[in-house]
């Protein structure tokens, strides 16, 4: 990393930048949004969150955390109900995470998926264009925005494209951001891999499904055991988003979109991850059902066999790279769930893991 300029040497978010900073965070009640809100509050930022009135999952990580010091606005991102609050708040940084984020739901509700992921992004960009004082706008998409006909790992120079509603809606959101007139500047997109971590209670996601199944003493049902995915702990991309936003706000010339994914060797098959998770579950929680997992009789929907990201560009531009391997990510995730099941407070668990993660980043730098 010796060729990086001093402005690029940001192993962790800078508390001096975020302290007192007004941050508009959409999707703050979701899994990643909840972790990010707690991190931003730890850094001293003033957060206005926008999310749907109803909890995104049951249980809800946001409700478990009890972050009462956050401005909590409940409204549909595609409507106008949240706009007056955001205008009055006058954000300096905009982080857009609100989305319909599940592939399976995209097949079940394609119209709603396109509405939220495309028109919701349009709403955010249109708001920022009318505001004074926004230093940076960062829209979070997904590793699935790349045309699957291209050979992985997918880099930023690859074409956008998709074969399912969720991926297509996110690729379209990328185009919205990239093509918006220069009234919104600086702006960029960020793409992460398959993010895991404690407190994700969504359906049709591997680790939450695993915890629910094994916690109930029944086999885990896998829809794509041989699928290869870029697994990473939630703190890894969140660190990238915050450092990216800082660099944008500083006026650095940066690519319009960056990948925040693990190295190729961290991309492993679903079944391999589950086998390792089984060893950790026995250590942390005891016995497992027999068999531990079974495949779906028939695939529910079409999925790419391999999704991997090339994240060399972000290492060059920002000095960001992952410091946890996929086994670390699985262990941290299962430790969180098992401790929560034993009665630990979710906010304390996140704070403890965040502190340990920051120390790991500093040691790795």
N, C-alpha and C positions, 0 to 999 in steps of 0.2 A: 504493500500500500504506500510505498515511498513516493510514487509519482502523483499522489493526490495533493491538491492544494489544501491549505489550512481550512478553507471554507467547507471542504468535503469531509473533514475528520470529525465525524459526529457519531461516535459509537452508541450514544444514548441520546434521547431527547434532552434538550437544554432547558433546565428549570428556569433560567433567567429569561428565556424567550417566552415560555408559557405562563409564567406567573402573572396573574391578572389579565391574561389575554382572553378576549371574548370569542368563544368557539361555538359555532352552530353545528351541531352534530345530529344528522337525521338517522333514524333507525337506532336510537340510543338504547331502546329496551331489548334489542335482540342480543344474541350470544356475544358476538364481537363488539357490538355497541356498548354492552354493559361493562365488559372488560376495559374498553377504551375510555368510557366515562370515568371509571374509578382511577385509571392511570392519569387522565387529564386533571382530575380533582387532586390527586396526589402531587402533581406538578404545580398546582395552584391556579389552574385555568378556571375561568368562569364559563360554565357550559349551559347552553340552551339546547335541550333535546326535543326532537319532533318525532312522534311515532303514533301508530294507530291506538285508539282508545283501549281496545281489548289486549290482554297479554298475548305475546306471540306464541308462547308455549305454556303448558301446565305440567309441572311448576314453572314459574317464571324467574329466571336468574335476576332480572331487574328488581322484582318485588323482594327477592331474597336478600339483595344487597342493601336496600333501604337508603339509597342515596338522596336524602331529603334536601340536600343543599344544591341540587341541580334544578334549573328552570325546566319544568316538565310540561310540555305542550302536547296534547293528544289530538291529533287530526290526521286525516288521510293526506298523504303527500301529494296526491294528484288534485286535491281540492285547494281552496283558498283560505280555509279556516286557520291555518298556522301562519299565514303571511304577515298579518299585522304584528303579531308577537315578534317575529323575526326582524321585521323592519324597525320596531322600537328597540330591540336588543342591539342592533347595529354591529353585526359580527365582524371580526377581523380575519378569522380563519373559518372556512366552510369545509366540513368533512361530510360527504354524502354517502351514507351506508344504507339508507332505507331501500328495501328491495323485497321482491318475492324471490327467495334465495334457494328454492329446492327444485331439482330437476324433475322429480316425480310430480310435484304440484304443477309444474309447467305443462306437463302433458294433460293433467286433469283440468286445469284452468288456464288455457293459453291466452284468452283475451285479457284476463286480469293480470297475468304475468307481463304481457306487453304493456298494458296500461301503467302498471306500477313502475316497471323498470325503464321504460322509455319516456312516458309522459311525466313521470315523477322526476326524472333527470331534467327534462325540459323546464319544469316548474322551478327547480333549484337554479338552473342557469339563468332563467329569466329574472328571478329575484336578484341574483348577484349583479346582473347587468344594470339594475336600477339603484343599487346601493353604492354609497361612497365609503371608502375605507376598508374594503375587503383586500387583504394582502395576498391571499392564496385560496384557491378552490381545488379540492382534491376529491375525485369521484372514484369510489371503489367498485371494481367489477369482478372478474373471475378469471381463472386459468382456462376456462372453457370458451373464451371469445375467439380462439384461433380456429381457422378452417381445419377440420380434422383430416382432410385429404393431404395435408402437409406432414412430413416426417417429424416426429418429436425428437428432441425437446424443442418446444416452441419458443422462439425469440421474438423480440419486439419488431423485427423486420418481416415477420411472417404476416400473411394476409388474415384479416378477420373473416369469420364465417361460422356457420353452425348448421346442425341437422335436427335440433330440438328447440322447442319454444323458449326454454330458459336461456340457453346459450345464445340463441338468436337475439333475444331481448337485450342481453348484456352487450353483445357485439354492436347492436344498434345504439345503445347508450354511449359506447365508446365513440361512435361516429357523431352523435349529438355533441359531445364535449369537444371533439377535435374540430368540428366544422362551425362552432358557434362564432359569431362575429367578435372582434377583438375587444368589445366592451367588457367581456369577462376575461381578465388577464391579471396575473398568471393563473393558468388552470392546467390540470393534468389528470390522468387516470392511473390507478394502481391495480395490479392483478396478482392475487395470491394463489397458493395451492390449496390442497385439501386440509383445511384448518381444523385442528382438534384441541380440546381443552375442557376443563371442568365447567359445569354449568350449562352446557349445551343440552337442551331437552327436546330438540326437534325430532320429528319422526323421519324415518328413512335416511338417517345418518348413522354411520357405522358404530362409533363409540357410544352414543346414547342408546342405540338399539342393543348393543352388547351389554351395557350396564342394566338395562331393563330386563333383558332375557336372563342373564346369569343371576341377577339379583332375585328373580322369581324362580330360579332353579330349572329353567327350560332351555333347550338348545337355541342358539342364535341362528336365524335364517339369513343367509347371504344371497344377494341377488347377482353378484358378479365376483365370485371368489378369485378369479385369475386376473381381474382388472388391476392395472398398475397405476398408482396415483402418487402425487408429490405431497406426502404427509408432512405437516409442520405444526408445531405448537402455536396457539393463538398469539402469544406474546411476540413471536418472531415478525409476522407481517405488521402487527400494530406498531412495533418499534420502527419499522420501515415507513409506515404512513406518517408518523410524527416527524421523523427526520426529513422525509420528502417535503412535507408541508413547510418546515422551517427553511429548507433550501429554496423553495419557490418564493416564500415571503421575502427572502434575502435578495431576490432578483436574479438568481443564478440562471443561466441558460441551460435548460435541461430538456431531455426528450419529452414528448407529449404523453407518453405512457411508459411505465416500468414494471417489470416482473419482480415480485418478491417471493421467490420460491426456493425450495431447498436444492442442494446439489443433486446431480443425477443419482448418486449412490443412495440417496435418501428416498428415492421413489421405489416402492416395493409393492408386491401384489397384496390384495386384500387378505387372502388366506394366510400369507406369511405374517402380516401384522396381527391377525387374530391368534395365530399360534403363539406369538410372543406375548400378546395380551393375556392369554390363558395362564402362562407361567407367572405373570405379575398378579393376576387375580387370585391364584392359589396362595401366593405370598401374603397378599393384603386381606383377602376376604374368605379364603378357605376353599371348599369343594366346588366342583363344576359339574354340570349335567353331563350325561353320557348319551349321545355324542355331544361334544361341545358346540358344534355347528352343523347345519345342513344347508344344502343349496336350495333355492327356489326350484320347483319342478320345471317351470318355464320362465324365461326372462320376462319381466314386467314391461320393459321398454328397451329400446336400443341405446347402448352406451359405447363410447370409444373404449377399445381394449387398453390403450396406453395414453395417459395424459401426464406429460412432464414439461417442466419449464426450464428455459435457459435464462439464468439470472446474472450472467456475467456483466451485462451492461450496468445494472444498478451497483454492482461492486466497483466498477470503474467510475461511475458518476457520483456516487454517494458514500462509497466505502462500506455499504451494507452487505452483510452476508449472515447466514444462519449460524448460530453457535450451538444449537441442540440437534442431535440426530433423531431419527424417527423413533428409536427406542426410548430416548429421553422423553420425547413428546408423549408417547403412550404411558410411560411410567408416571409422569406428572399428572396426566389426565386421570388415570385410575386412582392415584393417591388422593386427588381432589374428591372424586366421587365417593370413595370409600370413607374418607374422613367426614364428608357431608352426611353420609348415611349414618355415621356414628355420632352425629350431633354437633359437629364443628360449624361455626358460623361461616357462610360462604364469603362474606367480605374479608374475614380474617384469613381465610385460605388463599384468596386472590392476593391480598397484601403480602402474605408470606412468600408466595411463589414469585410475585413481582420483585420483591427485594432480593431473593436468591438469584433470579434471572439477571437482574442488573449487575450483580456481583460476577456472574458467569461471563457476561458480555465484557466487563472491564478486564477480567483475567485473560480473555481470549484476544483482546485488542493488541 
